Structures are given as structure tokens and as C-alpha cells.
Amino acid sequence: MRKKRPKIVLEDILALDYAAGGKAIGKNEGKVIFIENCIPGDRLDVQLTKNKKDWAEGFPVRFKSYSTDRIQPFCDHFGICGGCAWQSLPYEKQLFYKRKQVQDNFERIGKLVFPEIAPIIGCDQTTSYRNKMEYTYSTKKYISTEDMLAIKEAGQSFDPTADKGVAGFHAKGFFDRVVEIDTCHLQAEPTNKIRKFIAQFARLRQLPFYDIAAHTGWIRTVQVRNTRGGDWMVNVVMGYDAPEHREQLMALLQEKFPEITCLLYTINEKKNDSLYDLEPVVVKGDGYIIEQLERFRYKISPKSFFQTNSRQAETLYRVTREFAELSGGQTLYDLYCGTGSIGIFCSEGADSIIGVEVIEDAITDARANAALNHLDNCHFYAGDVIKICDDDFFATHGRPDVIITDPPRAGMHEKLVQKLLEIEAPLIVYVSCNPATQARDLALLSEKYEITRVQPVDMFPHTLHIENVVQLKLKTI
């Protein structure tokens, strides 16, 4: 049998700063220590989970003193559900570290030359800001280490399946354990009431919650979306169809929550939770809700991607439009266009918008959104940018004067970066949700482009995530 390695606890470590990924940084005899669940200024003992030659990772086992910046988290589930990990920091400090995250990534990863980063644009509303939540129903309840130790000390035993029904979020680091949530502060009510009502419906009728390991059970997840105009969409996902119970639940949801304008259910018999290859069934409404940013309206269906902070999305899109420097006559290419939201938002300033996205369903939504806004200068195409944007495509649609690119967290494929260098558009606006991969891509683009403006935008208060908009202009010889 392999011997267990002894636990290594480093004593009296001072958390000095934040690293990428939201972990704090401390040092011990020259070695960098990445520490979970603490903030700069905390002094603590750290138990190591990884121990390499030049760095290590660990978690707090004892706090010697707390940072003077530390505040009381507003959520009872802080530190357990895995979300909102920066609640113990004042919001102005969160913004400081997010801007610093952009600066550090640009300097250390990209080794970039760039102008002074503009002050980060924060959120006016730091709770109830999300327009989409997804809750999980599970047979297995997560219990914290502290609670488990207390149970053992009392001579009791704990069965994670004894509750037979937990409604909330996956615990951080556990694929099969769910934290029972009382109140989540990320979305306005009745989001918590809807989640609890469905859980109570299943418990009273002894309908099984989903077991993600065994892939059995009836109630799986519920997706709740809302708009600033007051629309609410609820999509209840079930592991199998039980018509009598399903019809009763749908009727009771409409009776209990008349504010629901779009009610759907989805039967998911697969082993994963993705909905892209499933068809939600409409019970009430049109099958979509409509969000409005400035004068532009967007259809949001159960499978649509839309920025999850509508208020700040408007701010992000205004920055993007400003950086595009549109004067009315340009051809604008919107890469990774999704459902067309950024391109449509910029449509009044350009002669033509050409959107390209690899997901066909998203392009269908983008075309519907263009029609909803009566725009005839927006054209959307499904496919890989690298393959689509050839000489024939440019001959038909014109070469881009401006390119907006808004890739996923992984950033742009190197072949796409090379394609942008080949196209040589006079101006590029790079919108990113991951400054690390953005810095990597900008380093490659620096062969022909210079960074002229940098604007971070906070979309997700109390988390480490940050959106960053960069303007690049083609170098002149």
C-alpha cells in the first residue's frame, strides 16, 4: 500500500496579493504560496495541497489575524457554494484587484506595450444583478468540513443521501454534491421561491431528485431567466417524463407565480445537463422573452446565450461601440457574434454588419434579432471564421474596416489570430472575459497592431471575473 504523505502546514504566512484565478499569494522562504479562501492582509497557517520546487498551493487551517480590508460577507452560504468568492472584500477593493489583474496579465503574460489602463467601470447594482440562474436538484447533500467534524465529535453519522432532496448549487470541487441554498442574492425574487416551490412539490409527492452518479431521478435542474422589463422565463428540466406530475407542476407554477411570462419544460434523459441538442416544450408564452438595451430588442430563448448582467452589458457594448470609432460608412465584422447582440448594438454607426459564428442555432437567433429590430444592414453567417473569410467572401461583403472579436474564455485560436494579421483591418476591438488569454493573443497581434485603449468593465461583482475591452490600430510604417 502507498503510504500517506504527511500533512505540511506552513505557519504564519502573510497573504500579500491576489494571483490569477482569485487565489491569494504568500511567500515562505522564497517560495510562492497560492492560498484559497483568504484575502491580502490575512495572516494564517496554510496546509499545503501541492508542493513543488518553486511554488505550492494550500488552504487556511488557522487565521492568526485578519486583513483590515476584510468585511462580513452578506451571504449565509459564502465559502461553501463556490460562487461570489470575493464577498469578504469591499467592492472598491474588488475593483482595484480586477484592474490589477488586467495590468499583471498584460505585463507578465503578454509582455505588452500599452497605454494607461482606464479606471474600471463598476456596477451600480452589486446584488440581484444576474438575469439567468440555474439550480440543481440532487440526492446528495454537501456538508462542510466543520459541520462534519462537529457531527463526528457528537458521535453521530452522516448519510449524504438521507435528505432525499437538495436544491441549490454544486459545491466547489464536487460534481455530485449540492449545497442546500436558502437565499441566493444574485437574482431578484421570485427566483429563490421558484426553486424552493419545485423542491417542495417533489418532496411532498416523493418524486426522486436526480442522482448524477447513478443517472436516475425525476427532477434535475431549473433555469430561471428575467429581463429588466419584467419578463420571467422558467424552464424545468426532468430526467424522465411523468405526465401527471409534470402537468400538475406546470399548472401550480402558473397559479403560484403569475409573473412567469414564459414557462417551459425539458425532458433530459442524457448523462449530461447540456440542452443544446434538446427541445424545450412551451407551456405558457411564446417560448422566449425580450430584453432591451438602449433601443435594441433581443429575443432570449432557453438555449440562447446572452450576457447575464443586462445593466452592465449595456455599458460593455457602449464601450465597444465607442472603441470601434464608427462614422456611418464602415463595414464592421463581428466575430464570435453569438446571437448578434454586439453587432446589432453597433448597427446605427456602420454601413454594414457582417456577423460570423460557428454555432448555427446562435446565427438563427441573430437573424431573428436583426429582423426584430428592422435592420437590413446586419447579415449573419454560420461557420468557422478561418474558412469563411476568404477572397470570395470579401468580394461579396467587402473587406472589414473594423473587426470586433469577442471569443470565449479560451481566447482566439492561433489560426484566427494569423487570419486577422492577414486581413489587416485598420481597427480591431477585442472584447474578452479572460485577460490572460487576451494578453496571449494581443502579443501575437502586436506584430502588426498597437494597443491604443484599454477599458476593464466589471460584469460580476463579488467574483474574480472581469471583462476587458481593448482597441488596436494597424501600425503605420
N, C-alpha and C positions, 0 to 999 in steps of 0.2 A: 504494500500500500504506500502511496505517496504521502510523505509527511507534510502536515500543515505548516506553512511558513509562519513564523512568529509575527504578531502584530507589531508594526513600527509606529510609535507615537512620537511626533516631534513636539516639544514643549515650547510655549511662549513665543509663538510665531505672530508677527505683526502683518496684517493684510495691508498692502501698500497701494494697490491699484486694481483695476479690472483688466482682464485679458479678453481676447475674442472668445465668444461663447458664453460670456457672462460670469465666468469664474473669477474670483479674486486672486491676486498674486501676492505671495510672500516669499521670503528668502531664508535659507538655512545653510550656513557655511558655504555661501556662494551658489548653492543650488536653488533654482526657481521652483516654487511650490504653487501649484494651481489648486485652489480651495473652493469647494462648493458651499453654498448657503451661508455666506458671510459677506460683509461689505468692507471697503477700505477704512482703516482705522480700528477695526476689531483686533484684539489681541487674544490668542486662543491656542489650545493644544490641538494638533491635527493628526488623525490616524490616516496613514497612507494606504491607498488602494493600488497605486502604481509607483514604482521606484526605479527610475532609470539613472544613468550616469550623471546627466546634466539637469534633469528635471524630475518632478514627482507630482502625483495627484493625491488628494485626500479630502477628508470631510471633518468638520469640527466635532470633537468629543467633549471639550470643555472651553467655555469662554472665560478668560481672565478679566477682561474689561471690554466694554462696548464702545464703538465709534461714537463720537459726539454728533455725527450726522444721522445716526440711526433713529428711526421713528417707529411707532407702533403700527403694524400692518392692519388694514381695515377689514380684511377677510379672515373669517374663522378657520379657513382651510389653507391658509398661507403655509408654504413649505411642504405640503402634502400632495396636492393635486398636480404640481409641476408647472402650473401657469402663474403669471404675474410675479415672477421671482424677485423683482426689484421693489416690491411694496414697502420694504423697510428703509428705502431711500426717499428723501423729499423729492418732489417732482423736478425741481430746478436742478438737483444733483443728477437725477437720471438723464436730463438733457445734456448736462456737462459731459458725462461719461459717454453718451451716444455720439456727440460731436467728436470727442477724443477718439472714439473707435474708428470713425472715418479717417481722421488725421493719421492715426497709427497704421492703419491698413495701407493707406496711400504711401506712407513713408517707408514702412518695413517690407511690405509685400511687393508693391508696385515700384518702389524707389522712384516715385514720380516727381516731376516738376509741376507745381500747381499754384494758383493764386490763393490768397487767404480764404479759408472756408467761411462762408456766410454763417451768421448765428442761426442755430437750428430753429425751425418753426415748430413750436409745441402745440399741443391740443388744448383748446379751451375747456373741453369736457374730458375728464380723465377716468370716469366710470360710465357704465351704460353706453359705451361708445360703439360696441360691435353690432353689426346688422345680421350676423349669422352665428349661430351656436349649434353644436351637435353634441347630444348627450348619449351616453351608453347605458344600457340596461344589462346587468350581468349577474351570474350566480355567485361570483366570488368577490368578497369584500376585502378591501385593503385595510390593514391596521398598521399604525405607525410602530416603530421600534420601541418608543417609550411606552405606548399602551400595551404592547406585547410583554415587555418586561414586568409591567405592573400586574398583568394577568398571571404571569408565572410566579411572581412573588406571593400572590394571593392563593397559590395552589390550584388555580383554575386552568382549564384547557380552552383552546380557541379553534373552532372549525370555520374556515373562511366561507364555506358553503351553507352554514347553518341559517343564515338570514333568508336565503332563497330568493333574494331580490334586492339588488343595489342599483341606484340610479345616480349617475354623476359622470365623472371623468376618469380616464385611465390614470392610475398612479404613475408617477415618473419612474421610468425604468422597468415597468411591469406591463406585459402585453395582456395579461389575463386578470389583473386585479383592478377594481374600480373603487374610487373614493366616493363614499356617500356624501352628496352635496346638499346642504340645506339652502343656502343662498349664494348664487354666483352674481357678482356685481358688474359683469361685463356687458350684459344686455338688459334692456329695460323689461319690466314686468308687462305681460304675464309669463315671461319665459320660464321662470322657476315654478310657477303654479302649473303650467302645462306639463312640465317634466314630472312633477310630483303626482299630478292627477292621473297620468298614464300609468305610473308605477302602482298607485293605489288600486286602479282598475284591475290590473293584472293580479295583484296580491289577493284582492277580495275574491276573485274567481279562480284562484290557484292556477293561473296560467303561468307556465315556466318562463323565467327570464333566460337570456341567451348564455350558453356556456361556450366561450370562444375556443376552448381546448377540445371539447367533445363535438363542437358544431351542432348543438342541439338547443332547442328552446324557441319560444314564440316571439317575445318582444325583444328587439335588437337595439335599435337606436331611434332617435327622433331628431330631425333637423328643423330648427326654428329660425326663420328669417323675417326681418322687418324693414320698413322704409321710413324716411323722415316724414312722408305724407300720411303715415298711419296704417299702411297695409301690413298684414301679417300672413306669412306662409308657414304651414306646418306639414311636414312630410314624415309620417310614421312608418318605420321600416320593421317588417316582421320576418321571422325566419321561415315561416310557412303560413299558408292561408287557413284561417279558421273562420269561415264566412259569418257565422252567427256572432261570434265575439268581435270580429272586425267591424261588422255593421253597427253593432251596439256602441263600440268605442267611437266610431266616426260620428254617430248621432249625438252622443253625450258631449263630445268635444265642441260640436257646433252649438249645443244648448248652453254649455258652461262658459264658453269663450266666444261670444258673438263677434268680437273684434277680429277673429280669424277670417280673412277675406279669400284665402286660397288654402284648401285642405286637400291633402293627397295621402295615399299610402303606397308603399312599395313592398313587394314580396321578394326577399333576397334569400335564396337557398344556397348561395355560394359560400365559400370558406373565407372570403374577404368582404370588407364593408364598402367597397367602391360601388358607385351607382352608374358609372359611365355606360355600362352595357345593359342596364335595366331600364324599364319604362314605368315611371310612377303613374298611378291611376288617379285621375282628378275626381274628387268627391264634391268639392264646392269651389266656385270661381272659375277663372279662365286658364288655370294651370301656370300662371306667372303673376308676379307683382311688378310694379313700376316704381323705379327710383328716379329722382330728378336732380341733376347737377347743373347749376345755372339754369339755362332754358332747355337743356337737353334731357330727354327722357330715355330710360333704358329698361328693357324687359329683363326681368330676372326669373329664370325658371329653376326648378330644383337642381339641375345639373350645371347651371351657368356659373362661371367664375365672375365675381365682382368684388372690388375692393371691400374689405369687411369693415371699414370705418368710412361711412359715406361723407361725413362732415370733412374729414381730413383728405379724402380722395379729391374733393373739390379743390382744396388747397394744393395738393400734389399736382393735379392736372393744370392748374393755373401757372405754377412754376414751370412745368414742362412746356406749356404754350408760350410763356414769356421767353424761355431759353431758345425756342425754335425760331424766334425773330421773324414771324410770318408777316408779309406785307400785302398778301392778296393774290400774287401771281405764281407762287411756288408750287412745285409738285412735291408732296410730302409722302414718304414711305413710312408706314407704321409696322415695324417688325415685331413678332410675337404679339400681334394685335389683339388676341383673345376675342372677346365679344365686341371689339371695336370702340371701347369706351374712350380711349385717349384720342384716337383719330377723329372721332365724331366731335369731341370737345374742342378740337383744333380746326374743325372744318370751315368755320367762317373766315379764317385767315389764309386759307390756301386755295389755289385753283383746283387742285385735285388731290384726293387722299387715296393712297394705294395701301391696303392692309394685307399682310401675309401672316398666316398662322397654320401650323401643321394639323391642328385638331379640327376636323370637318364640322362637328357639332357647334363649335365656337364660331366658325365662319357663318353658319346658318343663323346664329343669334346676331352676329354683327350685321348681316344684311337686313335682318328684321329690324334692328335698332336704327339703321340708316333710313329705312322706309318709315318707321315710326316718327322720325324727325324730319321727314320730307326732304331728304338730302339726295341730290343727284350727282354730287361730286365725290362721293365715297364709294370705293369699289374694293371688295374683299375677295381674297383668293386662298384656297386651302392647298397647302403643300410646304415642302422644305424650301426655305429661302435660298439655300445654296443652289438648288436645282432650278427653281422658278426664275430667279433673276438673271436671265441670260440676255444676249443681244436682241433676240426676237421679242422678249418681254419688254425691254426698254424701248424698242422701236414702236411697240403698240401703246405703251403707257407713259413713255417719257422717262428720262433719267432723273433720279431724285435730286432736288435742290437741298432738301432737308431729310434726314433719317432720324426717326425716333425708335429706339430699341429698348424693350422692357422685358428682359429674359427672366426665367425662374431663378431660384437661389443658386443653382449650379453655374449660372452665368452663360456666356455665349460659347458655342463650340468654336474651337480654334479655326476650323474651316470657314465659319461665318465671319470671324474677325478678318481673316485673309480676304474674304469676299468684299467686306467693307473697304479694306485698303485698296482693293482693285477698282471698286466703284468710284471712289474719290468724290463723294458728295461734299459740297462746301461746308456743311454743318451737320453735326450729329448730336443728338440729345440722348444720353444713356441714363435710363431710369433703372435703379437697382434696389433690391431688397436685401442685398448681401454685399457690403462694401469690400469684403475680402476677395470675392471672385470678380467684382467690378474692378478692383485695383489690378488684378492679374490681367484682365482684358485691356485695360487702359494702357498698361505697359506695352502690350503688343501694338495697340493703335498709335502709340507715340512715335512710331516710325514715320507717320505722315501727319499726325494730328497733334495739336497742342490743347491743353486744358485751359479754358478761359473762364469758366464759372463753376462753382461747387455749392450746392444747396441741400443740406440734410433736412428731412421732414419727418417728424415723429408721428407714426400712424398707430402705435401700440403702446400706450402708457403702461408703466409697471412691468414691462418686458425689456429684454436686451435688444429687441429688433429695431431696425432703423431703415428708412427709405432714404436714398441719396440720388440727387439729380445732378448730372454733370453735362456741361456744354463743351463740345470740342469743335475746333475750327481747323480746316485744312491749312497746313503750313504753306507759307508763300516763300518761294525761293528768291 
